[in-house]
Amino acid sequence: MSVEVDMLLQEAKESIEAAQNYRCELQQRLHGLSQARKQVRGSSGQAREALHRHFAELQAATNRLLTERLNVLLAEVDTIEADSIKPLEDCQQLIEHGVGQADELLREGEAALRCGMGDEENKLGVFTEKALHIQLDSLPEVPALVDVPCVSAQLDDSLLGLLKERVSRHGSVSSHPPVQIDELQERPGSILVRWCKVDDDFAVADYWLQYRQCDNNVVQYEDAYIGRECEFLVLHLDPHTDYLFRVCARGEGHTEWSPWSVPQIGATTLAPHEWCPGTEGYILSSRRNIAMRSDSSLSRCPVLYSKVPTYFCGLTLTFKISAVGQVDGRDSLGVCVDNMTEAESLQRDQAVCISTNGAVFVNGKEMTNQLPAVTVGCAVTFDMEVVNLFPINNNKLGDGGSFKLRVTIGSGNREVVFDWLVDQAVDCLFFGCSFVHPGWKVLVF
């Protein structure tokens, strides 16, 4: 009986646990639905506000432009009218003055004819003399109507049709942005952002990536990348800090950008790559990710290692060369199992590296394959993956065993691939560099 009771109790506990898990899953789905509804409602409200604002601005700008054009045309009419009326008014004043003289002469002539016989000869003489001075046979010229302006306004009614046609195609509404963030991969002190186009009919000319911290006090996005690539490594990020990423696109032949993608949250738990401070002959940047060889007066060529072993297999380690000095065969860039301070180069056991002349070394031995020489602006990349373990003489790993890594080194447009045997299994590796002559400057990420 007790066994049956125990079984029932166990089944009841399992049912309760299953119900709790079921409820938890349903609550998570309800939360997801709530977020989805919030996104639909919120984005719809933002779209309405954007449409109202844009078309209100267009209406105001259109009214302003039409008013300005109307005032320009009215001013042209005023100018033509003023320039044309002035000579006509001058002519009118001249004619009216002549009419006045003629009226006065007529009155004087009539008065002279009515005078008595004694005064007739005198007044007639004065009248005749005055008439001769007025030049009664000289008349001012009045322009014909065809010779004076006849102001008119020429208005093209097709403008309304053009406006109607353009306005009917102006703006668009879509349920999804044409590009979305596809993947966020953590890197040491950085995040690799990948995105993809979701609208097949949208011909992309450029992408625009932005990011910001998920902090209520930080609302301004920072520009990270503009270009044609569909991925970008965002550097200088604080570990264990959430960041928001968004991307948009610009179509071929267009100047305006598409709507932003749905923001995605990403974070990195990996500490950033840093050079180890205090190494003689090297100067580091404030973030310790840039190193410059500054002094060649030392009797030996010290190796500058990473502060801690932060390179993990499966990730890409990149050295970006921003300045170069004189090339020496002992120069090296690479990764190693340990940070031997007495070493003068990475061309040694338990290390793989590339020299600035393009030679590749594995455990101190030069390979026959060679990469292009290192130049300003070039990037040297290291990619590694674990292949398998090879125990020797049935000993345990770390006691006569070998650990095999598949290494890919890339430089320029070429790469070499080889297997690297190390003495022990390692979770992470140091990186390092050594330059004989000053002037070399390298960024690691």
Steps between C-alpha positions, in 0.01 A plus 500: 500500500781738587662430163181600319474814712862588423434450131192720516692766689779485243251526214328792673831680548588442137159627390538811718847562360371450146212740568741760637722467197196519273376813673845656480518428127152644444590813697813545288288469187253752637791736562618443144152574367485814712833615357375425147179697553702783650727506196205504256316772694811705563636483146154579356474807721849614400415447133184712535694777671768489230238519222313791663821689566642441152187599311441803723853613422438438129177701508666789679798493264273478194290796617814697567646421158173585321469826692860592422448424130174701494675798656781478243253499209294786652820701541579442131154633408554806720837567336365469144204722587714770661756502217225517235273760664775760559554606131121497441445731796777730374336511158161567662643793696651645179168472312300644788745791515447556124121486541526764772711726277254451213203590723676812622592601144142451387372726773756765418421477125127534557563794731720666235226467239244659730710803591428854368649650190762693692642201681444237231827545323699485824329191647496314174872558469569367849276197437668421169847525659399265782348247258826490306695404817263215596574304180143393431616258230714288745311200648647240746507137384263261680611129486269250337338237722706224338817684607421520871510204743191289546581312822382139530573196719595167345407211732567134422215287627717187462671581833196373688512176303870458572443566869214254509711232330800552733291529816312180416836315506658691788571297814427138580399285796646156566436241769871412529823694439690376191800391710523326837779402738559129457765413760700646788819312590708594801869567454762617750390853585289513185195359321482375143171624350357325195191614311306394194259646247143373543347688205611337175374796294715751692829564316748605769773756436624537861426380852513716813567338842454681833520396866458635852502376858173372645510776759203724567733797511648424158260571214739600222613228260860496377596429140695178461510427127380622159575283198398205286610216732242298695705468818718717721702451818409773751805557720567666836194358680487448875457134602176396674324812370188486281509691172223574248582455131298614199561516125337663199572515126506745212368389163683529170451847353343638819623746761253417777554210745250226572331459840719356776490131575355368826774571760678191631672470838848353516779473754845347530626309800855483363764740625657714227840416357770707672875519469693457822620835635855558621685323220815692420516644148124519444242777551132407546180695434258587782290189426818290470383354169754695291875449541784697342866398485681806625862414582755286317798580723438193716752221479220250430163500327237441771168330425187694594232257623135539580415595855325165551422207266177634342503323163256207485483239223206554269546878494696721262800696626595800285816710493449829307823673394468880510870592468814317393872520566801327354440130431703236684483122474449472878180708494191298588125511566321197640364290785674281756426268790706696755657844544871423523650832602852399401400428140610749232249385238188290454701283260535239773347182638133503606423800277378570146569834334557692179802718439467846345656361180217244474679189628290267720655321800354201688674404825808689381519333156439697182234364265549476126177691442536876529252786528530854358726738690335710770425857385318807630126442532512123459334262747648169613241254634534182707222240516532175698287199571565189706550190284564217749737361762790266438613320818855364477611175672155476662587791727240744617458832327761742625743215573648421160178567307442741211220743437418568135367833374400587143644846432411741220714813453380760252679804363398705200304276267683179593494255788682190622343209690695251712477285814683615811601252772533638853615314808184544702131577467434871524179694548644831388820637352723804529563722199814700444723699270868589470662765280872567475474854363282789622202642311279190497148559631240225535138482616367168633135399512 
